[in-house]
Amino acid sequence: MTTAPTTASGPRSGQMDPMDHADQMDFRHVMSHLPTGVVAVTGVDPASARPVGLIVGTFASLSLEPPLVAFSIARTSSSWPGVRRGGRFSASVLAEGQDAVCRSLSRKSGDKFADVPWHPSPDGAPRVNGAVAWIDCEPEQELDGGDHLIVIARVRRMSTGPGEPLVFHKGRLGSYRDTVAA
Ligand SMILES: Cc1cc2nc3c(=O)[nH]c(=O)nc-3n(C[C@H](O)[C@H](O)[C@H](O)COP(=O)(O)O)c2cc1C
């Protein structure tokens, strides 16, 4: 697989994507070997006054001073624009056993929150009940990330709950113990 160098200055507009379909499958396969956490990014869309959100596996801490997190969002996401419109949002780090919550919030259609128990953060954003950590954030910047946006958000407050995190590894949801066994 050959990949053209990317620049930090913005989209490679006008250039051909150097990855064909087989390369993309390889890329997904190789990256599936990197276990990630499963994080629900949720807010309230002021346009509907309803909770909106999606699951991300790309959530990471970015900076301590100031406290920043980063994650990537597919440009095709229909939920992110609503979360961003709402401003303050919550990131809930899902716990082992919250597979159903992950499936609900990663659906493309339907009422994603119908079977997701949540409580409001002090900013009013949904925090998923039973998560192992909650990070309340405010979007700061969106950068170009190819077919994704790189979202940088400022951390406003945080708290933790008991339990172990849900892990996504090789296309499967599980726990630390499962990923060690896989
Ligand atoms: C484990 C897991 C990790 C995911 N990580 C991301 C991610 O980092 N960024 C993203 O845009 N979508 C990610 N997705 C897919 C979105 O959750 C899903 O496409 C989204 O909910 C689509 O709904 P929307 O169009 O309403 O945003 C992930 C899904 C799963 C199950």
The ligand as an SDF file (V2000), in Angstrom:
LIG
                    3D

 31 33  0  0  0  0  0  0  0  0999 V2000
  -17.1780    0.9700   18.7550 C   0  0  0  0  0  0  0  0  0  0  0  0
  -17.5680    2.0680   17.7960 C   0  0  0  0  0  0  0  0  0  0  0  0
  -16.7240    3.1360   17.5990 C   0  0  0  0  0  0  0  0  0  0  0  0
  -17.0770    4.1750   16.7190 C   0  0  0  0  0  0  0  0  0  0  0  0
  -16.2210    5.2340   16.5650 N   0  0  0  0  0  0  0  0  0  0  0  0
  -16.5890    6.2790   15.7820 C   0  0  0  0  0  0  0  0  0  0  0  0
  -15.7780    7.4500   15.7030 C   0  0  0  0  0  0  0  0  0  0  0  0
  -14.7270    7.5660   16.3500 O   0  0  0  0  0  0  0  0  0  0  0  0
  -16.2090    8.4570   14.9040 N   0  0  0  0  0  0  0  0  0  0  0  0
  -17.3810    8.3770   14.1890 C   0  0  0  0  0  0  0  0  0  0  0  0
  -17.7300    9.3290   13.4810 O   0  0  0  0  0  0  0  0  0  0  0  0
  -18.1790    7.2820   14.2470 N   0  0  0  0  0  0  0  0  0  0  0  0
  -17.8080    6.2440   15.0330 C   0  0  0  0  0  0  0  0  0  0  0  0
  -18.6160    5.1460   15.1420 N   0  0  0  0  0  0  0  0  0  0  0  0
  -19.8300    5.0780   14.3380 C   0  0  0  0  0  0  0  0  0  0  0  0
  -20.9230    5.9830   14.8820 C   0  0  0  0  0  0  0  0  0  0  0  0
  -21.2430    5.7140   16.2340 O   0  0  0  0  0  0  0  0  0  0  0  0
  -22.1780    5.8230   14.0340 C   0  0  0  0  0  0  0  0  0  0  0  0
  -21.8320    5.8430   12.6860 O   0  0  0  0  0  0  0  0  0  0  0  0
  -23.1150    6.9450   14.3180 C   0  0  0  0  0  0  0  0  0  0  0  0
  -23.8720    6.6670   15.4480 O   0  0  0  0  0  0  0  0  0  0  0  0
  -23.9880    7.1860   13.1470 C   0  0  0  0  0  0  0  0  0  0  0  0
  -25.0730    7.9310   13.5500 O   0  0  0  0  0  0  0  0  0  0  0  0
  -25.2880    9.4460   13.1820 P   0  0  0  0  0  0  0  0  0  0  0  0
  -25.3200    9.5660   11.6940 O   0  0  0  0  0  0  0  0  0  0  0  0
  -26.5980    9.6600   13.8400 O   0  0  0  0  0  0  0  0  0  0  0  0
  -24.1820   10.2670   13.7480 O   0  0  0  0  0  0  0  0  0  0  0  0
  -18.2930    4.1080   16.0130 C   0  0  0  0  0  0  0  0  0  0  0  0
  -19.1720    3.0330   16.2280 C   0  0  0  0  0  0  0  0  0  0  0  0
  -18.8150    2.0230   17.1070 C   0  0  0  0  0  0  0  0  0  0  0  0
  -19.7670    0.8850   17.3350 C   0  0  0  0  0  0  0  0  0  0  0  0
  1  2  1  0
  2  3  1  0
  2 30  2  0
  3  4  2  0
  4  5  1  0
  4 28  1  0
  5  6  2  0
  6  7  1  0
  6 13  1  0
  7  8  2  0
  7  9  1  0
  9 10  1  0
 10 11  2  0
 10 12  1  0
 12 13  2  0
 13 14  1  0
 14 15  1  0
 14 28  1  0
 15 16  1  0
 16 17  1  0
 16 18  1  0
 18 19  1  0
 18 20  1  0
 20 21  1  0
 20 22  1  0
 22 23  1  0
 23 24  1  0
 24 25  2  0
 24 26  1  0
 24 27  1  0
 28 29  2  0
 29 30  1  0
 30 31  1  0
M  END
$$$$
